[in-house]
């Protein structure tokens, strides 16, 4: 590949990236991914974990009663 072709290819890549940055849909996608990543890193609140544990206990009791 010649140097001119490589430079032209690089210029097209830069143009595509610039147009992507200006695209509102792309901006929304970037922000949503950022928000999702931040939420994934958050710890699960203790209150929620307690509620899940109570639900598990209730389901075990219900299934034990059904088995009788």
Wavefront OBJ file of the C-alpha trace (Angstrom):
o trace
v 0.000 0.000 0.000
v 1.375 3.399 -0.852
v 1.878 6.201 1.602
v -0.815 8.286 -0.117
v -3.377 5.496 0.254
v -2.508 5.044 3.929
v -2.838 8.780 4.580
v -6.178 8.886 2.738
v -7.399 5.943 4.800
v -6.286 7.641 8.018
v -8.066 10.845 7.000
v -11.305 8.937 6.344
v -11.038 7.308 9.783
v -10.626 10.725 11.403
v -13.593 12.089 9.457
v -15.739 9.133 10.557
v -14.753 9.655 14.166
v -15.524 13.378 13.965
v -18.941 12.678 12.453
v -19.584 10.070 15.158
v -18.842 12.644 17.835
v -21.358 15.051 16.323
v -24.077 12.416 15.915
v -26.685 12.883 18.689
v -27.454 9.156 18.774
v -23.802 8.358 19.355
v -23.609 10.940 22.140
v -26.638 9.392 23.829
v -25.090 5.936 23.517
v -21.817 7.087 25.049
v -23.615 8.696 27.977
v -25.815 5.647 28.543
v -22.796 3.322 28.548
v -21.058 5.620 31.021
v -24.106 5.681 33.308
v -24.507 1.893 33.091
v -20.844 1.378 33.990
v -21.200 3.675 37.002
v -24.298 1.819 38.221
v -22.545 -1.549 37.836
v -19.785 -0.388 40.167
v -22.190 0.627 42.938
v -22.543 -1.682 45.925
v -25.859 -3.418 46.569
v -27.556 -1.746 49.551
v -27.789 -3.874 52.713
v -31.528 -3.265 52.903
v -32.013 -4.803 49.474
v -29.880 -7.816 50.394
v -31.974 -8.295 53.553
v -35.162 -8.211 51.507
v -33.776 -10.824 49.116
v -32.838 -13.051 52.036
v -36.359 -12.753 53.505
v -37.814 -13.639 50.113
v -35.631 -16.745 49.911
v -36.757 -17.815 53.390
v -40.412 -17.260 52.508
v -40.039 -19.309 49.326
v -38.357 -22.163 51.222
v -41.153 -22.176 53.822
v -43.800 -22.155 51.092
v -42.174 -25.042 49.235
v -41.810 -26.994 52.508
v -45.531 -26.557 53.207
v -46.375 -27.703 49.685
v -44.277 -30.844 50.185
v -46.262 -31.849 53.278
l 1 2 3 4 5 6 7 8 9 10 11 12 13 14 15 16 17 18 19 20 21 22 23 24 25 26 27 28 29 30 31 32 33 34 35 36 37 38 39 40 41 42 43 44 45 46 47 48 49 50 51 52 53 54 55 56 57 58 59 60 61 62 63 64 65 66 67 68
